[in-house]
Amino acid sequence: CLFVGGGGMGGKSLEAMAASAPEGGRDNRDRDQNTLRVTNISEEASEADLQDLFSPFGRISRVYLAKDKETMQSRGFAFVSFVHREDAARAMDKLQGHGYDHLILKLEWARPSAPKDPGSSGTQFRSGYGKALAQDTKEKVSFASNLTTGTGR
């Protein structure tokens, strides 16, 4: 992640900045309301590229470019958080459909992610396909039911 503060941190340590943040995670909620989800980003894009692209619209508090863990290349989407929602709205208005690095950008307001239950995979079935598979049932399943017998070949 790339954290930028416009004109630096004003001599405050990260601990001091965290200690002065409002209680209850309000900063994160405010940031989520000012965050754009940017899709259709090229694999070669970097956080610095996105910073340069979005900074003319206002102060940016955070740029997160999703990267593949193995190749470290862009996964094609990013989140850009502005200090002020109006700046984010202006950026969305001006950059929606903008051609960037041979691709057309798509911007939308980021939705807060739902808190994940560690025991849940998002579906009631272990398969993750939204329907029961053999490992999800207690029934006996014949895996050779599609084989024919007695063909003499």
Disulfide bonds with the S-S distance in Angstrom:
none
